[in-house]
Amino acid sequence: MNIAGVIVEYNPFHYGHQLHLDRTRQLTGCDAIVAVMSGGFTQRGEPASFSKWARAEMALRAGCDVVLELPSAYAVQPAEWFAYGAVAVLEATGIVDQLVFGSEAGTMEHLNDVAMLMEQAPPALNDAIRAQLKQGMSYPAALGRAATASGLLSTEAAAMLQQPNNTLGLQYIRAIHQLGSRIIPLTIQREQSGYHDLKPTHEQIASATSIRHMLLHEPERVASYVPPTTLAIMQREMAAGRGPVQMDSLWLPLLQLIATSSPTVLADYYDMNEGIEHRLKRLLPSLREASVSQLIDSLKTKRYTRARLQRLLAHLLLGHRRELLHESMLRRGPGYLRVLGFTDRGRSLLKQMKTTASLPIIMRAVDSDHPQMTLDIQATVMQAAGFTVQQMRDIYSDYYYPPVQVR
């Protein structure tokens, strides 16, 4: 069988995602699609709007055949580690032939060259990149400026580094190379709506960011931008008080954690660097309003962007300690393949994976005592803390819920 892989968050699933799946089938002629999806928290450090079970069902009803969870150790990370963990999951299945990702570039031209330059940067280039980083530049911007100045990249190629989906795509290519994977990377054009667009620019395709904004402020408009199956799932979840969750929904647990922890304790959390734990403690009592958004606005600097701060606060909420997520441990890759859902076709893929997979296939949390599973359970619990209706089965759904099955 010809199997395609996709790396997703579906926060929530929308018509742009449907277009990605449809074009993946057209481009590859695949027989089935395996999706790797973030769980309770996303790459930007935010709780997902809906549970991983609801979002897995959205994916399955839209055409995915198996949905596997990206462990939160990799899901709440900058692009490099997010991509590494997700590609490692696809590689570990032993059945995925191609990885198809959306990009602003829409073509592999330049992407491979830039990815290999990132992977094999000469020492002089790395020195120039570090100099740019000290000025507060992001890594992609620093690489683009340094590589263009040294003549290693054209202006056109460097410009790709300023676009978020291109940046993720480059990291997917790097991860495939680092893992020695046989998976072939392919890309399709991301159309109509930008990654961070707050307002729709097309009559049917809107970014997930804009849809989340609509869910909070104009829920009646959402139906135009998501498939009927997604809409029905979201309406069911909202009626049950299971979303939409936003970062500000978790203000109280975050406040309690910061207020009751010493700077020494806070310094033990992952990515807590440069004394920012002291700024956290100092700024908290002086906030003009009690919200995560206000805290981030007060903490923001050139070196600490909103995305980085959101991830930092997510690490606090999720109990991500330095000793759990240092580079050597992350480099080992995920410790299991957690199945969130499957279709009838997906069931046959899972049977095949029993002989091809290089990692244990996990159906329920109780079946694994891996440290990464503990972090995944904590992510589910913390996301559920943002639900308006608290049910123990939802909070501890990792123990109660089997994989979603769609026939």
C-alpha positions in Angstrom: 0.0 0.0 0.0 1.0 3.6 -0.6 0.6 5.5 2.6 0.9 9.3 3.0 1.6 11.1 6.3 0.5 14.5 7.5 1.5 16.5 10.6 -1.4 18.5 12.0 -3.0 20.3 14.9 -6.6 20.7 13.5 -7.4 23.4 16.1 -10.0 23.1 14.7 -10.3 21.3 11.4 -11.5 23.6 8.6 -11.9 23.7 4.8 -8.2 24.6 4.3 -7.3 21.4 6.0 -9.8 19.5 3.8 -8.0 21.0 0.8 -4.7 19.7 2.1 -6.0 16.2 2.5 -7.7 16.2 -0.9 -4.5 17.4 -2.6 -2.4 14.9 -0.6 -4.4 12.1 -2.2 -4.2 13.7 -5.6 -0.4 14.3 -5.4 0.5 10.9 -4.0 -2.2 8.6 -5.2 -2.1 7.2 -1.7 -4.3 4.4 -0.4 -4.5 5.8 3.1 -3.4 8.8 5.3 -1.8 8.7 8.7 -2.0 11.9 10.7 0.3 12.9 13.6 -1.7 15.4 15.7 -0.9 17.5 18.8 -2.8 16.5 21.9 -4.0 18.9 24.6 -1.6 21.7 23.8 -0.3 23.1 20.5 3.0 24.2 19.1 2.3 27.9 20.0 2.0 27.0 23.6 -1.8 27.3 23.8 -4.4 24.7 25.0 -6.2 23.2 22.0 -9.7 24.6 21.7 -11.2 21.1 21.8 -10.0 17.8 23.2 -7.7 15.5 21.2 -10.5 13.0 20.9 -12.9 15.5 19.3 -10.2 16.7 17.0 -9.2 13.1 16.0 -12.8 12.5 15.1 -12.8 15.6 12.9 -9.8 14.2 11.1 -11.2 10.8 10.6 -14.5 12.0 9.3 -12.6 14.2 6.9 -10.5 11.5 5.4 -7.6 10.5 7.7 -7.4 6.8 8.4 -5.2 6.7 11.5 -4.6 9.6 14.0 -1.5 9.3 16.2 -0.7 11.7 19.1 2.4 13.8 19.0 3.7 13.6 22.6 3.5 16.9 24.4 7.3 16.8 24.9 7.5 17.6 21.2 4.1 19.3 20.6 4.9 22.4 22.7 8.2 23.2 21.1 9.8 25.5 18.5 9.7 24.3 14.9 12.9 22.2 15.1 11.8 19.8 17.9 8.1 19.9 16.9 9.1 18.6 13.4 11.7 16.1 14.8 9.1 14.5 17.1 6.4 14.4 14.5 8.6 12.9 11.7 10.0 10.4 14.2 6.4 9.2 14.9 5.7 8.8 11.2 9.0 7.0 10.6 8.4 4.6 13.6 5.1 3.3 12.0 7.2 1.6 9.3 4.4 2.1 6.8 4.5 5.8 5.8 6.0 6.5 2.3 5.5 10.3 1.9 5.1 13.3 4.1 2.9 16.0 2.5 3.0 19.5 4.1 1.5 22.8 3.2 3.9 25.7 2.5 3.7 29.2 1.2 6.4 28.2 -1.4 4.2 25.4 -2.8 7.3 23.7 -4.4 10.3 21.8 -3.2 12.5 24.2 -5.2 14.8 25.9 -2.8 13.3 24.1 0.2 15.8 21.2 0.0 18.8 23.5 -0.5 17.8 25.7 2.4 17.2 22.7 4.7 20.6 21.2 3.9 22.2 24.6 4.5 20.5 24.7 7.9 21.7 21.1 8.6 25.3 21.6 7.4 26.0 25.3 8.1 29.7 26.2 8.0 31.3 27.6 11.2 31.5 31.1 9.8 27.8 31.1 9.0 26.9 29.9 12.5 29.0 32.7 14.0 27.1 35.2 11.9 23.8 33.7 12.9 24.7 33.9 16.6 25.6 37.6 16.2 22.1 38.2 14.7 20.4 36.3 17.4 22.0 38.5 20.1 20.3 41.4 18.4 16.9 39.8 19.1 16.3 38.3 15.7 14.4 35.0 15.3 16.5 32.0 14.1 14.9 32.0 10.6 15.5 35.7 10.1 19.0 35.5 11.4 19.8 32.6 9.1 18.3 34.4 6.1 20.3 37.6 6.7 23.6 35.8 7.5 23.3 33.4 4.5 22.3 36.1 2.1 25.2 38.3 3.2 27.7 35.5 2.8 26.3 34.6 -0.7 25.1 31.1 0.4 21.4 31.9 -0.3 19.7 34.0 -2.9 17.4 36.8 -1.7 14.4 34.7 -3.0 15.4 31.6 -1.0 16.1 33.6 2.1 12.7 35.3 1.9 11.1 31.8 2.4 12.4 31.8 5.9 10.1 34.6 6.9 7.0 32.5 6.3 5.8 30.1 9.1 4.7 27.1 7.0 7.9 27.2 4.9 9.9 27.3 8.2 8.1 24.1 9.5 8.5 22.4 6.1 12.3 23.1 6.2 12.4 21.5 9.7 10.5 18.4 8.4 13.1 18.0 5.7 15.9 18.3 8.2 14.2 15.8 10.5 13.9 13.3 7.7 17.6 13.7 7.0 18.6 13.5 10.7 16.6 10.3 11.2 17.9 8.6 8.1 14.2 8.1 7.1 13.1 6.8 3.7 10.0 9.1 3.8 9.8 11.4 0.8 8.9 15.0 1.6 6.4 16.7 -0.7 4.7 20.1 -0.5 1.5 21.7 -1.7 0.6 25.4 -1.8 -1.0 26.9 1.2 -3.8 29.0 -0.3 -6.1 31.9 0.6 -5.5 32.4 4.3 -2.3 33.1 6.2 -1.3 31.1 9.3 -1.9 34.0 11.7 -4.7 35.8 9.9 -7.3 37.0 12.4 -10.0 37.8 9.8 -11.0 35.5 6.8 -9.9 36.7 3.4 -11.8 34.1 1.4 -15.5 33.1 1.4 -14.8 29.5 2.6 -11.2 29.2 3.7 -10.1 30.8 7.0 -7.1 30.2 9.2 -7.6 28.2 12.4 -6.6 31.4 14.3 -9.6 33.3 12.8 -12.0 30.4 13.4 -11.0 30.3 17.1 -11.6 34.1 17.2 -15.0 33.5 15.6 -15.9 30.8 18.1 -15.5 33.2 21.0 -17.0 36.4 19.4 -19.1 35.4 16.3 -19.9 31.7 16.6 -22.7 32.0 14.0 -20.1 32.7 11.3 -18.1 29.5 11.9 -20.4 27.3 9.8 -19.1 28.9 6.6 -15.5 27.8 7.2 -15.7 24.3 8.5 -17.1 21.0 7.1 -20.6 20.0 8.5 -19.0 17.1 10.4 -16.5 19.5 12.2 -19.4 21.9 13.0 -21.5 19.1 14.5 -18.6 17.9 16.6 -17.8 21.4 17.9 -21.5 22.0 18.7 -21.6 18.8 20.6 -18.5 19.6 22.6 -19.6 23.2 23.4 -23.0 21.9 24.5 -21.2 19.6 26.9 -19.0 22.4 28.2 -15.9 20.9 26.6 -14.6 24.0 24.8 -13.6 26.2 23.2 -10.6 26.5 25.6 -8.2 29.4 25.4 -5.1 30.3 27.3 -6.9 32.8 29.5 -9.1 29.9 30.7 -6.1 28.7 32.6 -5.2 31.9 34.3 -6.0 30.7 37.9 -3.9 27.6 37.9 -1.0 29.5 36.3 -1.3 32.3 38.8 -1.3 29.9 41.7 1.7 28.1 40.4 3.8 31.2 39.9 2.6 32.9 43.1 3.4 29.9 45.3 6.7 28.9 43.7 10.1 30.5 44.6 12.3 31.7 41.8 14.6 28.7 42.5 11.7 26.3 41.9 10.6 28.2 38.7 14.1 28.1 37.4 13.9 24.3 37.2 11.3 24.5 34.5 12.1 23.9 30.8 13.2 27.0 28.8 13.3 29.2 32.0 16.5 31.1 31.1 18.2 34.4 31.7 16.6 35.1 35.0 13.1 35.4 33.6 11.7 33.6 36.7 12.6 36.7 38.7 10.7 39.0 36.2 7.7 36.6 36.5 7.6 36.9 40.2 8.2 40.7 40.1 5.6 41.5 37.4 2.7 39.4 38.7 1.4 41.8 41.4 1.6 44.8 39.1 -0.5 43.6 36.3 -3.3 45.9 35.2 -5.7 43.0 34.6 -5.7 39.4 35.7 -5.1 37.5 32.5 -2.4 35.4 30.7 -2.5 37.9 27.8 -1.6 40.7 30.1 1.2 38.8 31.7 2.7 38.0 28.3 2.4 41.6 27.2 4.3 42.7 30.3 7.0 40.1 29.8 7.6 40.6 26.0 11.0 41.6 24.8 13.0 41.3 21.6 14.4 38.0 22.8 11.2 36.7 24.4 8.5 36.8 21.7 4.8 36.1 22.4 5.1 32.6 21.0 8.2 31.8 23.1 6.5 33.2 26.2 3.3 31.2 25.6 5.4 28.0 25.3 7.2 28.9 28.5 4.0 29.4 30.4 2.7 26.1 28.9 5.8 24.3 30.2 4.9 25.7 33.7 1.3 24.5 33.5 2.3 21.1 32.1 5.1 20.4 34.6 7.8 20.3 32.0 11.1 20.2 34.0 14.6 20.7 32.5 15.6 17.1 33.3 12.7 15.7 31.4 13.2 17.7 28.1 17.0 18.2 27.7 18.4 17.8 24.2 19.8 14.3 24.6 16.4 13.0 25.7 14.5 14.8 22.9 17.0 13.5 20.4 16.0 9.9 21.4 12.6 10.6 19.9 9.1 9.6 21.0 8.8 6.4 23.2 5.5 5.0 21.7 2.8 5.4 19.1 -0.3 6.6 20.8 -3.5 5.8 18.8 -6.2 8.5 19.1 -8.5 7.1 16.4 -8.9 5.1 13.2 -11.3 4.1 10.4 -12.0 0.6 9.1 -9.1 1.1 6.7 -7.1 2.4 9.5 -7.7 -0.8 11.5 -5.9 -2.8 8.7 -3.0 -0.3 8.9 -2.7 -0.8 12.6 -2.6 -4.6 12.1 0.2 -4.1 9.6 2.0 -1.8 12.1 2.2 -4.6 14.6 4.9 -6.1 12.4 6.5 -2.9 11.0 6.5 -0.4 13.9 9.7 0.2 15.8 7.8 1.6 18.8 5.1 0.1 21.0 1.5 0.8 19.8 -0.5 2.2 22.7 -4.3 2.3 22.8 -4.8 3.5 26.4 -2.6 5.5 28.7 -2.6 2.6 31.3 -0.7 0.5 28.7 2.5 2.6 29.0 4.6 3.9 31.9 6.9 5.9 29.7 7.8 9.4 31.1 6.4 11.1 28.0 3.0 9.5 28.6 3.0 11.1 32.1 3.5 14.5 30.4 0.7 13.7 27.9 -1.7 12.9 30.7 -0.8 16.1 32.4 -1.5 18.0 29.2 -5.0 16.4 28.9 -5.7 17.2 32.6 -4.6 20.8 32.2 -6.5 21.4 29.0 -9.7 20.0 30.6 -9.2 22.5 33.5 -10.3 25.1 30.9 -13.6 23.4 30.2 -16.7 25.2 31.6 -18.2 21.9 32.8 -15.8 19.7 34.9 -16.3 16.0 34.6 -13.7 13.5 35.9 -14.1 11.3 32.9 -13.1 14.3 30.7 -10.2 15.4 33.0 -8.8 11.8 33.1 -9.9 10.9 29.6 -6.5 9.3 28.8 -7.5 6.5 31.2 -11.2 6.3 30.3 -11.5 6.9 26.6 -10.5 4.3 23.9 -9.4 5.4 20.5 -12.2 7.0 18.4 -13.5 4.6 15.7 -15.2 5.9 12.6 -16.8 3.5 10.2 
